[in-house]
Amino acid sequence: MTEAVLPDRLAEIRDEFLELPEPDRLQLLLEYSYELPAMPPEYEGHPELYERVVECQSPVFIVVDVDADGAVAMHATAPPEAPTTRGFASILAQGLTGLSAAEVLAVPGDFPQTLGLTRVVSPLRISGMTGMLLRAQRQVRAKSAL
């Protein structure tokens, strides 16, 4: 992973995980699951506007907005009974929101593998987070001039 392309907020999140012993990283992921931002009112009751992340075993849906200035906002839904997946969605929603479209597109696809969770959660879960990131980047590409 190239350090220069990882936005500050995502680097902070990554470092927050890596500063902890492996067993404590799951607790931090659980804490992130509680912090998943709510869907904005304009998306409530409109599931047709979300994209299902099929790489996730749990029903996870995302939608990304890119405003006129190119600023990104990522929104996600994930069930409370899937805290690992919900935590990953929260990390991405918090880490990508506020970035420019170009910054989001520059996030390396292996970002999920850099959190130090590969030995404490299943590879399938890491794949799910990677799927969320790649879908978010695809939506940003489709909704911006990049």
JOVENPE-V788602 format. One record per residue. N is the residue number from 1. RES is the residue in one small letter. SS is DSSP state (helix for helix, strand for strand, loop for the rest). Layout:
{{N;RES;SS} {N;RES;SS}}
This chain:
{{1;m;loop} {2;t;loop} {3;e;helix} {4;a;helix} {5;v;helix} {6;l;loop} {7;p;loop} {8;d;helix} {9;r;helix} {10;l;helix} {11;a;helix} {12;e;helix} {13;i;helix} {14;r;helix} {15;d;helix} {16;e;helix} {17;f;helix} {18;l;helix} {19;e;loop} {20;l;loop} {21;p;loop} {22;e;helix} {23;p;helix} {24;d;helix} {25;r;helix} {26;l;helix} {27;q;helix} {28;l;helix} {29;l;helix} {30;l;helix} {31;e;helix} {32;y;helix} {33;s;helix} {34;y;helix} {35;e;loop} {36;l;loop} {37;p;loop} {38;a;loop} {39;m;loop} {40;p;loop} {41;p;helix} {42;e;helix} {43;y;helix} {44;e;loop} {45;g;loop} {46;h;loop} {47;p;helix} {48;e;helix} {49;l;helix} {50;y;loop} {51;e;strand} {52;r;strand} {53;v;loop} {54;v;loop} {55;e;loop} {56;c;loop} {57;q;loop} {58;s;loop} {59;p;loop} {60;v;loop} {61;f;strand} {62;i;strand} {63;v;strand} {64;v;strand} {65;d;strand} {66;v;strand} {67;d;loop} {68;a;loop} {69;d;loop} {70;g;loop} {71;a;strand} {72;v;strand} {73;a;strand} {74;m;strand} {75;h;strand} {76;a;strand} {77;t;strand} {78;a;loop} {79;p;loop} {80;p;loop} {81;e;loop} {82;a;loop} {83;p;helix} {84;t;helix} {85;t;helix} {86;r;helix} {87;g;helix} {88;f;helix} {89;a;helix} {90;s;helix} {91;i;helix} {92;l;helix} {93;a;helix} {94;q;helix} {95;g;helix} {96;l;helix} {97;t;loop} {98;g;loop} {99;l;loop} {100;s;strand} {101;a;helix} {102;a;helix} {103;e;helix} {104;v;helix} {105;l;helix} {106;a;helix} {107;v;loop} {108;p;loop} {109;g;loop} {110;d;loop} {111;f;helix} {112;p;helix} {113;q;helix} {114;t;helix} {115;l;helix} {116;g;loop} {117;l;loop} {118;t;loop} {119;r;loop} {120;v;loop} {121;v;loop} {122;s;loop} {123;p;helix} {124;l;helix} {125;r;helix} {126;i;helix} {127;s;helix} {128;g;helix} {129;m;helix} {130;t;helix} {131;g;helix} {132;m;helix} {133;l;helix} {134;l;helix} {135;r;helix} {136;a;helix} {137;q;helix} {138;r;helix} {139;q;helix} {140;v;helix} {141;r;helix} {142;a;helix} {143;k;helix} {144;s;loop} {145;a;loop} {146;l;loop}}
